[in-house]
């Protein structure tokens, strides 16, 4: 008889990652499968929900074939959020999922945002959070306006994790944290939902992260195993890097960068997403639009892998031969919330080869997070000196050092790259009763492999360049807005 084990699944933006661990945190198996993002027109980003399910079932099948899962206690699922699936009564997707990067609903978002007063935002969201193109209501308003036949047939608008849970168990539900910008406390904000006719009845019921939604249906791999509701990737990754106490800070690096801090202090700050309290935890987050995606783009342009680019960037030092890069390839989220801004290299000269370009992209992404952490420190009412970093984009030592130097912050790196999947497994442990508390589970399952200290000798270089980064964005704002 096998000992207790847990499965964590992360339905990411570019790939599904799954892990099988025991209750000591020992990694027993892992699975990764990439899937595409379709970009049929400028500003559009879509995925086929069937790709997510194919990957989930392949992961569960691999684990079941390679291991004795008689002791499997539970399955947890985290996912990208502000990616929306419109499903019918039978749970079938009615159209491709609209990915969080998609900005087609910007006009609908602006119309909704104009109807909400600053006082209402303070009451509902705890601060001046915008209703942007990725907001669920913006997406629903857009589909209702442009594809009314689809909206009429829509029974639920689900996040990727909720779609997967429904496909595995038949149960429909979500959690109040993943319902970004829709809830106040544990429930939906009625007056807000009323802005889009039919929105309220199309949203799923809400439960806690570790609530057992149902059990895997007969005929599927791992049939009968409990599946918990799960969390958004930011919270799953937060738990997966061991950030579970007031004052802890995180830096998750994947397709985008997600810095955040847990703080019971709240100073309403423009640009920051303030999540409602969850079991005593209040998270302030500032997700950017582009992180690893920017390096992936450069990888395609130069014909070199991200690993090769990381090695090149690490082979040179900080210098004026490195151009300044604005990583707004598809606009920017926190703290700017500017969907029309676009990327640019500035101050190019003949010294800029592949190594300089790679380092420029890494520095530009780091500067976007500098701006985000600046807003987070105001929102949380505290100075941040240490952050736990994790995710695929954190595997590069060179990039982690650039980030630490640019931020002037110590970065403590989680050993497992699949941090959101680790967090999902933690929630499965809580839901199944295998783990008694969140702090116990995080302390037991999260391990670290390296700490990056900021090089104070480079503080002047990065401080000056960050100032130029902000000037560059301001200088291009009117130009970008006119296109």
Secondary structure, 3 states (H helix, E strand, C coil): CCCCEEEEEEECCCEEEEEEEECCCCEEEEEEEECCCECCCCCCCEECHHHHHHHHHHHHHHHHHHCCCCCEEEEEEEECCCCEEEECCCCCECCCEECCCCCCCHHHHHHHHCCCCHHHHHHHHCCCCCCCCCCHHHHHHHHHHHCHHHHHHCCEEECHHHHHHHHHHCCCCECCCCCCCCEECCEECHHHHCCCCCHHHHECCECCCCCEEEECCCCCCCCCCEEECCEEHHHHHHHHCCCCCCCCEEEEECCCEEEEEECCCCCCCCCCEECCCECCECEEEEECCCCHHHHHHHHHHHCCCHHHHHHHHHCCCCCCCCCEEECCCCCECCCCCECCCCCEEECCCCCCCHHHHHHHHHHHHHHHHHHHHHHHHHHHCCCCCEEEEECHHHCCHHHHHHHHHHHCCEEEEECCCCHHHHHHHHHHHHHHCCCCCHHHHHHHHCCEEEEECCCHHHHHHHHHHHHHHHHHHHHHHHHHHCC
